[in-house]
């Protein structure tokens, strides 16, 4: 069985469902939710584990930062037979109602990045699978975690000169959060016939201090860490919903 070049997994490692965090370190937390957790591979930014949640076999594979590495992970996971992919990542809020640790369940993404445009013209929508989106929303309601459902903007850099102006613009357009990976996941997933969803943990408040608040997340801010736990739980429960259908 051929190993995929970057994730270093093959068809023998496949599972129907995969969680896609950005940070390889986040797999340590995901492992806490799984029984029979096993390390599979670690190459570049792509670390992988497997385990079971309520009897459902699940993979978790880190994608690193940005659409390009996410796209590679999506393609190679599709190659080994993964059918469902949920991003469990972080976002900056573009809505004043969103507080640190709140979840954003993404129902569509602005394709303001380069990876998805390398695949298809930008008028092609970046949207999740409807059935999986509904399972995620239902899981969030059942788990009684604070969450919003709305659009996200995916982008390629935190540090461009017009960042504040661009952020204000998309906020006025009704976009609720920003990340770097969701648009690539949705677009490539749709093109490859993979069911995708994205659940984002708010780690930067709207008009907040980017460096200070992300550093707080890394250092273990309680609200943001609880948000991370909540998004993992919601995604896993969504997989259980799908398995029962």
Number of C-alpha atoms within 10 A of each C-alpha: 9 10 14 17 12 17 24 18 21 17 16 11 17 20 20 18 24 27 27 31 29 25 18 19 12 19 21 11 13 23 19 10 16 21 15 10 18 14 14 16 14 17 11 11 18 24 25 24 23 23 20 17 18 12 11 17 19 22 26 28 30 28 29 20 16 22 24 20 19 27 23 21 23 25 17 19 29 20 16 20 17 22 19 23 30 28 28 30 28 30 27 28 30 27 18 11 11 22 20 23 29 26 31 28 26 27 20 21 27 19 26 16 21 17 24 24 16 11 13 13 10 16 8 12 16 21 23 27 18 13 12 22 23 18 20 27 20 16 22 24 13 11 13 11 18 15 23 18 15 15 22 31 26 23 21 17 11 12 8 9 8 9 12 12 9 12 19 15 13 19 19 12 10 13 22 26 31 26 24 25 34 35 34 31 32 31 26 22 25 17 10 14 12 23 21 26 32 32 32 31 30 30 31 27 22 22 14 12 11 15 10 10 18 19 13 17 21 11 10 12 17 13 18 25 20 17 24 27 18 25 30 26 19 26 26 26 22 22 26 19 16 16 12 6 5
